[in-house]
């Protein structure tokens, strides 16, 4: 291993470890070189859902607490980044004007989803607002506001396509649509909770608990935060719960790293080893994946920590796996920098062609 390590225990988190294993270059740029990285819009959406679930303690039926969808709206409203926040304020005001029509559209989306899940129609279970039936109803109900909606969407697209002004990394998504989808997810979570028999619902002991623990005789400090710690009456088990957002599939190594870190962290926080780690995929129903905690996890996790440290602190390692878009993409694929060059000849010749002046 080469590179100068930080003084004291080497700090790691589940995210840092997963990134090192998935893309060592990205991990080096973020954690070793400290290069600036813009947040991703889907990650922003996930953060607001997490904030709303924290505010309701994971329980939509908690007395004296606002409805989960209300908490989601407030989370977006008070955390919207500039300069997008101005457009979002106009979007919220517009939706307040359209409240009766939006309530009817919500009802239509619920009916499409219910019918699809019951087998009464072919599509719409996961994305009812993308169906032809919903689109037709939407066109009829919000027609009077269409020009204003199109104007706001055009202004947002212009903002998000400008890397100097956009608050997020390059994206083809819309913040307005991500906001609506987060409301749909909150609504689905509320229905899922209420449809669970009261005797089968977990007893939520803790929410948003931070942890720090030393490993390998103090060589590593592992830190993070767990979303929930539950008592599961069905399995009679102590359970660590982690919320997941987005429709993508998480890799096995990412889920295992998080599960192993959370099991160790909760043991440090409450002094008791959890029996299970449960991931709640909020945008998939919700649905759950539950894993029994194994004694050998801690040994394997320590080996993984050492490997992640070596990847981050060692020499640059080219990553040619399936790469997603991140803020460092231009460093991997650029024309004149130190990155890996892969450009079409037509793109390389275009600037020279533009400089030719007709005689």
Rosetta blueprint (number, residue, H / E / L):
1 X L
2 X L
3 X L
4 X L
5 X L
6 X L
7 X L
8 X L
9 X L
10 X E
11 X E
12 X E
13 X L
14 X H
15 X H
16 X H
17 X H
18 X H
19 X H
20 X H
21 X H
22 X H
23 X L
24 X H
25 X H
26 X H
27 X H
28 X H
29 X H
30 X H
31 X H
32 X H
33 X L
34 X L
35 X L
36 X L
37 X L
38 X L
39 X E
40 X L
41 X H
42 X H
43 X H
44 X H
45 X H
46 X H
47 X H
48 X H
49 X H
50 X H
51 X H
52 X H
53 X H
54 X H
55 X H
56 X L
57 X L
58 X L
59 X L
60 X L
61 X L
62 X L
63 X L
64 X L
65 X L
66 X L
67 X L
68 X H
69 X H
70 X H
71 X H
72 X H
73 X H
74 X H
75 X H
76 X H
77 X H
78 X H
79 X H
80 X L
81 X L
82 X L
83 X L
84 X H
85 X H
86 X H
87 X H
88 X H
89 X H
90 X H
91 X H
92 X H
93 X H
94 X H
95 X H
96 X H
97 X H
98 X L
99 X H
100 X H
101 X H
102 X H
103 X H
104 X H
105 X H
106 X H
107 X H
108 X H
109 X H
110 X H
111 X H
112 X H
113 X H
114 X H
115 X H
116 X H
117 X H
118 X L
119 X L
120 X L
121 X L
122 X L
123 X L
124 X L
125 X L
126 X L
127 X L
128 X H
129 X H
130 X H
131 X L
132 X H
133 X H
134 X H
135 X H
136 X H
137 X H
138 X H
139 X H
140 X H
141 X H
142 X L
143 X H
144 X H
145 X H
146 X H
147 X H
148 X H
149 X H
150 X H
151 X H
152 X H
153 X H
154 X H
155 X H
156 X H
157 X H
158 X H
159 X H
160 X H
161 X L
162 X L
163 X L
164 X L
165 X L
166 X L
167 X L
168 X E
169 X L
170 X L
171 X L
172 X L
173 X L
174 X L
175 X H
176 X H
177 X H
178 X H
179 X H
180 X H
181 X H
182 X H
183 X H
184 X H
185 X H
186 X H
187 X H
188 X H
189 X H
190 X H
191 X H
192 X H
193 X H
194 X H
195 X H
196 X L
197 X L
198 X H
199 X H
200 X H
201 X L
202 X L
203 X E
204 X E
205 X E
206 X E
207 X E
208 X E
209 X E
210 X E
211 X E
212 X E
213 X E
214 X E
215 X E
216 X L
217 X L
218 X L
219 X L
220 X E
221 X E
222 X E
223 X E
224 X E
225 X E
226 X E
227 X E
228 X E
229 X E
230 X E
231 X E
232 X E
233 X L
234 X L
235 X L
236 X L
237 X E
238 X E
239 X E
240 X E
241 X E
242 X E
243 X E
244 X E
245 X L
246 X L
247 X L
248 X L
249 X L
250 X L
251 X L
252 X H
253 X H
254 X H
255 X H
256 X H
257 X H
258 X H
259 X H
260 X H
261 X H
262 X H
263 X H
264 X H
265 X H
266 X H
267 X H
268 X H
269 X H
270 X H
271 X L
272 X L
273 X L
274 X L
275 X L
276 X E
277 X E
278 X E
279 X E
280 X E
281 X E
282 X L
283 X L
284 X L
285 X L
286 X L
287 X E
288 X E
289 X E
290 X E
291 X E
292 X E
293 X L
294 X L
295 X L
296 X L
297 X H
298 X H
299 X H
300 X H
301 X H
302 X H
303 X H
304 X H
305 X H
306 X H
307 X H
308 X H
309 X H
310 X H
311 X H
312 X H
313 X H
314 X L
315 X L
316 X L
317 X L
318 X L
319 X L
320 X L
321 X L
322 X L
323 X L
324 X L
325 X L
326 X L
327 X L
328 X L
329 X H
330 X H
331 X H
332 X H
333 X L
334 X L
335 X L
336 X L
337 X L
338 X L
339 X L
340 X L
341 X L
342 X L
343 X L
344 X L
345 X H
346 X H
347 X H
348 X H
349 X H
350 X H
351 X H
352 X H
353 X H
354 X H
355 X H
356 X L
357 X L
358 X L
359 X L
